[in-house]
């Protein structure tokens, strides 16, 4: 199993079309968000996840999901 995020989907639902805009709106670091957006992470940043869930008014399960690896 691999953890994937739904950041692209959440951004689209909120009419946020790029990571730079999300960084400005949330105050999160652009490079950190960019890596998260492109699924490039090995450890999870709790404050990042908490801020995104608060911003999108969602639960962790709406942001992250487990995906089977074939």
Secondary structure, DSSP 8 states (H G I E B T S, - for coil): -EEEE-HHHHHHHTT---HHHHHHHH---HHHHHHHHTT--SS--HHHHHHHHHHHT--HHHHEEEE---
